[in-house]
Amino acid sequence: MSANLIVMPAGPALVAELAPKDLAGARLRRCLRALLDSRATGEIHLVGSRDPRWETGVPGSFRAWGAPQVTVGAGRHLPELVQRHVLGGHADRVTDTRERLGTPDREALTLVAVDGSAGLTPRAPLALLDTAEEADRWCRTVLGGEEPAAGMDAASLRNAGVLEPELWLELAALTPRQARLHDADTTHGVGRYVAGWEI
């Protein structure tokens, strides 16, 4: 499969300098970089939240999250900064950044930064939520290219701890030709996923 849409975590724990003991994060980074290296040419489009709570006054810097020494050259919102960090040398191929997925360009590689529920364990950012496990299963089903169970709308996803439900619903509305959930992690109470789609 030649993935032209990759889903990745949006949170800062994916940056080694911010979470040096996050072994699962290191594994997710390696998986992501292998997927990116397999698509070594062409334009890259970045999709992720532009919510003001993720915005920094220092473009291209992780200073607001405690790592002023880590810079990526551009970006004012945390999901984009994380994307550019993971891209590394591929970041110079970025030609578009946006908040909504819309209709992805099949000729470009679309990199979507989004997290699942933040309520999957008692020590999660939102503590343990009763409906978080259901949301996690729904996210995994979507990323695996399967038809998700009915009943999950923006409100139910938000109530289950998914902070960015709109992007998830856009993903669920797509019909990829092929889809694979490559890796998933919930050790910190947040659903983090790496998936590759051919659309």
N, C-alpha and C positions, 0 to 999 in steps of 0.2 A: 504494500500500500504506500502511495506517495501522498503523505498528509499535506493538505493545504489549509487546514485550520487546526490549531493546537490550543488546547485549554490548559492553563497553568494556574497555580496559586497566586493570589494578589497580595498576601501579607508579607510584612518585613522579615519574618523569620526565615524566609528563603535566602536572605542575604547572610553569608557566613559570618561577617563581622558583627552582625546584630544578634546572632544566635549560634555561637561557635560550638555549643554542645548538642545542637539539634542534628542528630544522626539521620533522622528521617528526612529532614530538610536537605541534607547533603545528598541523600539518595534521590530525592525528587529533582534536585538540580542536575545531577548526572543524567538522569533519564531525559530531562528536558533538553539538555545540551546535545545528547545523542540524536534526538529527533530534529533539532535545529541543524545540526551538522549534516544530516541526511538530505536537507533541502538547502544546499549551500549557495544558491544563486536566486536572483529575482527580488522583487519588492516585498517588503514586510509592512503589514498594517497592524497597528496596536489598538486594541479595544479594551477599555476598562473604565471604572468609575471615575467621574470628575466631581464627585461630591466635595463641597468645601472642607469637610472634616479631614480629607486626605491631602489637602493642599499645603505646600510649603512656600515660604517667601524666598527661598534660595534655589533657583532652578538647577536641576541636575544633581542635587546634593541630598544625602541622607542625614544632614545636620539635625533636622527636627526630630529624628528618631534615634539620635545618640551616636551617629557615626559620621562626623564632619569630614573624615578622611576619605570616605567613599563617595566618589562622584561618577556620574554617567554622562555628563555633557549636556543633557537637555531633559525636559520634563518637570512639571510642577505638582503632579499628583502621585501619591504613593504607588498605585498600581503600575503606572507608566515607568516610574523609577525602578521598580522591581523587574519589570519586563526588560528594560534597557540593561540592567545589571546582568540578568541571565543571558541576554543576547551577546554581551561582550563585543567581540569583533564584528559580529553580524549587525550591530546597531546602526552602522552607516547605511544599511539598506532600507531603513524605515522611511517610508514616503507618506504615511498617513497615520494620524492618531485621532481617536474618537471615542465617545462614550457609549454609543449604541452600535449593535452589530449590523443591523440593516441587512442588505443583501451582499454577502461577502464576494469579493472579486476572486473568481476561480483561478486567475493567473497569478495572484499574489498569495503570500503566506499570511494568514490572519492569525494573530496571537491574542487570545482572549484571557484576561486575568480576572479570575472570579473565585471566591471561596464558598464552601458549603456552610452548613450550620456551625455557629460558634457556641453551641450548647450541648456538646456531645459527652462531656465528662463533668464531674463535680468541680474540677479546677479550671474549666473552660472560661473564656471571657464573659459569657452570659450565664455561667454555672450550668448545671444539668437541667435540660429541658425535656419534658416527657415526650414531645413530638420530634425531637432532634434526630433520633435514629431513623424514623420514617423519612425525614427529609434527606438524610444521608443515602438511604436506599434509592430514593427518587433521583438524586443527583447522579449516582452511579449508573442507574438504568439509562438516564438521558445520555450520559457520556459514552456508554457502551453501544449507543445507537438503537436501543430497544424502545418500544412504545411505553412511555411512563404510565403509571397508574393514574386514573382520573382523580380529580379532587384537589390537586395542588395548584392553587392560584397564588398571586402575589401576597395576599394577606396570610394564607396558611403557611407559605414559605417563611415569611417574615416572623410569624408567631413561633415557627420552629427554629428560629435563630439564623436564618439566611438573610444577611444584611443587604444583599444586592439582588433581589429576586427578579428584577426586570431582565437582566442579562441572562439569567437562567431560563426564563420563559422564552426569550428569543432563541436560545440554543435548542430548547425543546421543540420549537416550531419548525426547525430545519429537518430535512430528511437527507442525511449523509449517504453517499454511495457505499462507503465503508466507514466503520468507526471502531476504535479500540480504546478502552480504558487501560492505560499502561501501568499506572501506579496510583495508589491512594493512601492517605495517612490521616489518622484521627488522634494521634498520641497527645496532642496539646489541646484536645477538645474542639478543634476546628477541622472541618472537612477540607482536606487539601487533595487535589487531583491533578493528574497529568493524563491527557487524552489526545489522540491524533485522529483527525477525520479527513476523509476525502469527500469534498462536496462538489 
